[in-house]
Structure formats: C-alpha cells, structure tokens
C-alpha cells in the first residue's frame, strides 16, 4: 500500500511541484491550499505524513500544527508525522520518513 502524504501550502506552484515530485517517488499525495482545507482532508482520511508550510495567510502553519497534533493524538491508531517543509523531508531521507 502506498504511503499517503498531505501537502499544505498556499503557493499553487509549490503545491504542484511537491505533488508531482512525491507522486513520482510513489507516494499517494493530496494537496491543500490552507490549514482549513487540510483539516477537511484530515477528517476524511489518515495520512502517514503532513508537510506543512509555516507562513500562510489565515491560520499559519505554526497555529495549524497545534490543531493537527490534537487531531492526530485523538486517534490512537494514528502514526501521522508532521513535517514543516520539504527541506526536512530531504534531510530525513525516504527510509526515515516512511519507517
């Protein structure tokens, strides 16, 4: 089963780039343009990783991280990891990311 990643970024071109790159690596990817949109996805599906832009209009990524953490912790079976940007993904490497 493919690992599922939710990318949250207000910049359309970055969302497209992240989605294409991660899909080319074999991941199942959803994108959201805001924290509020991401919350709707999180209500519908479980994700292995959430990649979150920090500076967004409306609710910032830092504010959203707290809400994501609460929602994830409320699901005992959840193993979702929060990552604040793709530079973090690069530094982790695929084995660490999906272990």
N, CA, C and O of each residue as an XYZ file, in Angstrom:
396
protein
N       0.831     -1.175      0.000
C       0.000      0.000      0.000
C       0.883      1.248      0.000
O       1.853      1.326      0.753
N       0.544      2.221     -0.846
C       1.304      3.456     -0.920
C       1.157      4.260      0.367
O       0.092      4.283      0.984
N       2.231      4.910      0.757
C       2.183      5.826      1.895
C       1.465      7.095      1.441
O       1.650      7.555      0.314
N       0.659      7.645      2.316
C      -0.169      8.808      1.977
C       0.411     10.070      2.619
O       0.706     10.098      3.814
N       0.570     11.128      1.785
C       1.127     12.397      2.236
C       0.142     13.523      1.934
O      -0.428     13.584      0.844
N      -0.051     14.406      2.898
C      -0.851     15.617      2.710
C       0.100     16.803      2.701
O       0.815     17.040      3.675
N       0.109     17.554      1.591
C       0.950     18.747      1.454
C       0.061     19.971      1.618
O      -0.946     20.115      0.924
N       0.438     20.854      2.543
C      -0.338     22.063      2.810
C       0.543     23.271      2.510
O       1.520     23.528      3.214
N       0.190     24.014      1.452
C       0.958     25.189      1.069
C       0.048     26.145      0.323
O      -0.737     25.720     -0.525
N       0.141     27.434      0.627
C      -0.715     28.418     -0.026
C      -0.241     28.778     -1.432
O      -1.005     29.364     -2.199
N       0.985     28.448     -1.785
C       1.509     28.775     -3.107
C       1.212     27.649     -4.094
O       1.709     26.532     -3.953
N       0.392     27.964     -5.094
C      -0.077     26.963     -6.056
C       1.075     26.242     -6.755
O       1.059     25.017     -6.873
N       2.075     26.998     -7.220
C       3.181     26.371     -7.944
C       3.956     25.392     -7.063
O       4.401     24.346     -7.537
N       4.116     25.726     -5.800
C       4.802     24.805     -4.887
C       3.965     23.557     -4.638
O       4.502     22.450     -4.579
N       2.644     23.729     -4.491
C       1.774     22.552     -4.311
C       1.914     21.607     -5.498
O       2.038     20.395     -5.327
N       1.892     22.173     -6.702
C       2.011     21.353     -7.912
C       3.364     20.652     -7.944
O       3.444     19.458     -8.232
N       4.423     21.394     -7.648
C       5.768     20.817     -7.650
C       5.880     19.674     -6.646
O       6.337     18.583     -6.988
N       5.459     19.928     -5.402
C       5.543     18.898     -4.367
C       4.725     17.668     -4.754
O       5.180     16.534     -4.601
N       3.523     17.904     -5.251
C       2.658     16.797     -5.630
C       3.300     15.953     -6.723
O       3.327     14.726     -6.622
N       3.816     16.594     -7.764
C       4.440     15.845     -8.863
C       5.669     15.071     -8.402
O       5.843     13.901     -8.745
N       6.520     15.734     -7.619
C       7.749     15.079     -7.149
C       7.442     13.890     -6.243
O       8.024     12.817     -6.402
N       6.540     14.079     -5.309
C       6.225     12.993     -4.376
C       5.499     11.845     -5.075
O       5.747     10.678     -4.773
N       4.606     12.173     -6.007
C       3.932     11.109     -6.762
C       4.930     10.334     -7.604
O       4.811      9.116     -7.741
N       5.919     11.030     -8.173
C       6.928     10.337     -8.979
C       7.773      9.389     -8.135
O       8.375      8.451     -8.658
N       7.814      9.637     -6.824
C       8.528      8.757     -5.895
C       7.641      7.631     -5.383
O       8.083      6.796     -4.593
N       6.379      7.607     -5.836
C       5.498      6.502     -5.485
C       4.540      6.748     -4.334
O       3.888      5.813     -3.869
N       4.440      7.989     -3.862
C       3.540      8.300     -2.759
C       2.161      8.684     -3.265
O       2.021      9.194     -4.377
N       1.154      8.443     -2.459
C      -0.211      8.911     -2.704
C      -0.285     10.292     -2.063
O      -0.094     10.424     -0.854
N      -0.562     11.329     -2.867
C      -0.455     12.703     -2.392
C      -1.770     13.455     -2.548
O      -2.425     13.385     -3.588
N      -2.140     14.172     -1.498
C      -3.254     15.127     -1.532
C      -2.643     16.488     -1.251
O      -1.638     16.583     -0.545
N      -3.244     17.551     -1.800
C      -2.749     18.897     -1.532
C      -3.889     19.765     -1.009
O      -5.055     19.580     -1.357
N      -3.508     20.717     -0.160
C      -4.471     21.680      0.381
C      -3.824     23.060      0.316
O      -2.616     23.198      0.511
N      -4.638     24.083      0.039
C      -4.106     25.433     -0.096
C      -4.163     26.241      1.193
O      -3.738     27.396      1.221
N      -4.684     25.647      2.253
C      -4.774     26.334      3.542
C      -4.896     25.303      4.652
O      -5.169     24.127      4.410
N      -4.687     25.769      5.864
C      -4.849     24.873      7.017
C      -6.292     24.405      7.112
O      -6.556     23.240      7.410
N      -7.220     25.312      6.858
C      -8.637     24.954      6.948
C      -9.001     23.843      5.950
O      -9.742     22.919      6.283
N      -8.473     23.944      4.729
C      -8.705     22.882      3.731
C      -8.077     21.566      4.180
O      -8.649     20.493      3.990
N      -6.903     21.667      4.771
C      -6.207     20.466      5.239
C      -6.994     19.766      6.336
O      -7.033     18.537      6.380
N      -7.625     20.534      7.226
C      -8.427     19.921      8.287
C      -9.550     19.078      7.698
O      -9.875     18.016      8.228
N     -10.147     19.548      6.599
C     -11.218     18.782      5.943
C     -10.686     17.466      5.400
O     -11.346     16.435      5.526
N      -9.480     17.484      4.787
C      -8.877     16.238      4.304
C      -8.595     15.301      5.470
O      -8.841     14.098      5.385
N      -8.078     15.861      6.559
C      -7.724     15.035      7.713
C      -8.952     14.392      8.354
O      -8.856     13.315      8.944
N     -10.103     15.048      8.239
C     -11.343     14.456      8.745
C     -11.779     13.262      7.906
O     -12.461     12.364      8.400
N     -11.380     13.254      6.623
C     -11.804     12.201      5.692
C     -10.834     11.025      5.617
O     -11.251      9.883      5.428
N      -9.526     11.310      5.768
C      -8.507     10.291      5.532
C      -7.422     10.347      6.594
O      -7.265     11.342      7.301
N      -6.681      9.254      6.684
C      -5.487      9.187      7.535
C      -4.273      9.399      6.636
O      -4.255      8.940      5.494
N      -3.272     10.086      7.143
C      -2.046     10.335      6.391
C      -0.851      9.837      7.175
O      -0.844      9.850      8.406
N       0.160      9.397      6.440
C       1.399      8.974      7.070
C       2.253     10.191      7.415
O       2.960     10.209      8.423
N       2.171     11.216      6.550
C       2.970     12.426      6.727
C       2.144     13.631      6.308
O       1.398     13.573      5.330
N       2.281     14.729      7.056
C       1.709     16.014      6.653
C       2.871     16.983      6.508
O       3.602     17.240      7.465
N       3.035     17.521      5.294
C       4.060     18.528      5.018
C       3.364     19.875      5.085
O       2.409     20.122      4.349
N       3.836     20.740      5.956
C       3.101     21.952      6.288
C       3.954     23.199      6.090
O       5.023     23.329      6.687
N       3.474     24.123      5.244
C       4.104     25.425      5.076
C       3.882     26.220      6.360
O       2.797     26.168      6.939
N       4.872     26.937      6.797
C       4.761     27.684      8.045
C       4.080     29.033      7.834
O       3.225     29.421      8.630
N       4.444     29.750      6.776
C       3.888     31.078      6.536
C       2.771     31.006      5.505
O       3.018     30.885      4.305
N       1.535     31.082      5.996
C       0.357     31.069      5.128
C      -0.604     32.142      5.614
O      -0.629     32.468      6.801
N      -1.396     32.692      4.694
C      -2.426     33.637      5.143
C      -3.498     32.901      5.945
O      -3.636     31.682      5.837
N      -4.237     33.630      6.729
C      -5.219     32.975      7.601
C      -4.487     32.305      8.737
O      -3.653     32.927      9.396
N      -4.784     31.064      8.968
C      -4.101     30.308     10.022
C      -2.699     29.934      9.550
O      -2.539     29.294      8.511
N      -1.702     30.330     10.304
C      -0.319     29.999      9.930
C      -0.059     28.511     10.142
O      -0.823     27.812     10.807
N       1.030     28.057      9.564
C       1.411     26.669      9.747
C       1.708     26.323     11.198
O       1.430     25.213     11.651
N       2.274     27.285     11.924
C       2.560     27.032     13.342
C       1.275     26.859     14.140
O       1.180     25.972     14.988
N       0.291     27.703     13.870
C      -1.001     27.559     14.544
C      -1.660     26.238     14.151
O      -2.211     25.528     14.992
N      -1.592     25.928     12.864
C      -2.211     24.696     12.368
C      -1.564     23.456     12.968
O      -2.235     22.453     13.213
N      -0.257     23.528     13.204
C       0.456     22.372     13.746
C      -0.142     21.931     15.078
O      -0.265     20.736     15.344
N      -0.511     22.894     15.907
C      -1.127     22.552     17.187
C      -2.446     21.826     16.995
O      -2.718     20.835     17.674
N      -3.265     22.312     16.075
C      -4.553     21.662     15.803
C      -4.354     20.285     15.196
O      -5.044     19.335     15.566
N      -3.403     20.171     14.257
C      -3.106     18.857     13.680
C      -2.690     17.886     14.772
O      -3.162     16.750     14.814
N      -1.803     18.333     15.659
C      -1.319     17.461     16.727
C      -2.466     16.952     17.592
O      -2.517     15.766     17.919
N      -3.384     17.835     17.963
C      -4.530     17.439     18.780
C      -5.381     16.413     18.035
O      -5.785     15.404     18.613
N      -5.650     16.666     16.766
C      -6.483     15.735     15.984
C      -5.793     14.390     15.806
O      -6.435     13.343     15.892
N      -4.507     14.417     15.562
C      -3.762     13.167     15.359
C      -3.698     12.377     16.665
O      -3.911     11.164     16.666
N      -3.409     13.053     17.769
C      -3.305     12.374     19.065
C      -4.638     11.813     19.523
O      -4.667     10.870     20.315
N      -5.749     12.374     19.040
C      -7.066     11.875     19.438
C      -7.418     10.563     18.739
O      -8.404      9.914     19.086
N      -6.607     10.178     17.754
C      -6.808      8.912     17.050
C      -5.712      7.951     17.505
O      -4.579      8.048     17.034
N      -6.021      7.044     18.391
C      -4.991      6.168     18.964
C      -4.205      5.365     17.928
O      -3.037      5.046     18.155
N      -4.821      5.037     16.807
C      -4.138      4.225     15.804
C      -3.288      5.051     14.850
O      -2.583      4.488     14.013
N      -3.340      6.379     14.960
C      -2.640      7.249     14.020
C      -1.133      7.212     14.233
O      -0.646      7.233     15.364
N      -0.406      7.155     13.113
C       1.053      7.241     13.160
C       1.530      8.392     12.278
O       2.656      8.369     11.783
N       0.685      9.387     12.083
C       0.997     10.528     11.231
C       2.172     11.319     11.784
O       2.278     11.539     12.990
N       3.060     11.746     10.874
C       4.177     12.611     11.239
C       3.942     13.978     10.610
O       3.510     14.076      9.461
N       4.228     15.021     11.364
C       4.140     16.389     10.859
C       5.526     16.852     10.440
O       6.490     16.714     11.194
N       5.623     17.402      9.232
C       6.888     17.931      8.735
C       6.630     19.344      8.248
O       5.671     19.590      7.516
N       7.484     20.272      8.654
C       7.163     21.668      8.367
C       7.516     22.121      6.969
O       6.986     23.140      6.524
N       8.390     21.416      6.242
C       8.657     21.751      4.844
C       9.429     20.622      4.189
O       9.889     19.701      4.864
N       9.571     20.696      2.867
C      10.209     19.593      2.159
C      11.716     19.524      2.359
O      12.315     18.475      2.120
N      12.347     20.615      2.793
C      13.771     20.519      3.120
C      13.968     19.526      4.253
O      14.981     18.828      4.309
N      13.003     19.465      5.150
C      13.064     18.488      6.236
C      12.967     17.078      5.667
O      13.681     16.179      6.113
N      12.097     16.878      4.691
C      11.965     15.559      4.061
C      13.296     15.150      3.455
O      13.736     14.016      3.641
N      13.949     16.066      2.727
C      15.229     15.745      2.103
C      16.265     15.338      3.133
O      17.043     14.413      2.900
N      16.281     16.018      4.270
C      17.273     15.691      5.281
C      16.974     14.370      5.983
O      17.890     13.705      6.467
N      15.707     13.988      6.042
C      15.346     12.726      6.682
C      15.675     11.527      5.800
O      16.134     10.494      6.289
N      15.441     11.667      4.513
C      15.623     10.552      3.591
C      14.392      9.661      3.606
O      13.667      9.610      4.599
N      14.157      8.958      2.500
C      12.937      8.153      2.378
C      12.803      7.035      3.407
O      11.689      6.743      3.841
N      13.901      6.404      3.809
C      13.800      5.311      4.772
C      13.326      5.823      6.132
O      12.469      5.205      6.764
N      13.872      6.933      6.578
C      13.465      7.500      7.857
C      12.065      8.022      7.782
O      11.275      7.833      8.707
N      11.742      8.681      6.686
C      10.428      9.293      6.513
C       9.309      8.277      6.644
O       8.300      8.548      7.296
N       9.469      7.141      6.050
C       8.379      6.177      5.996
C       8.607      4.948      6.862
O       7.956      3.922      6.664
N       9.516      5.037      7.813
C       9.740      3.881      8.693
C       8.729      3.873      9.817
O       8.754      2.979     10.662
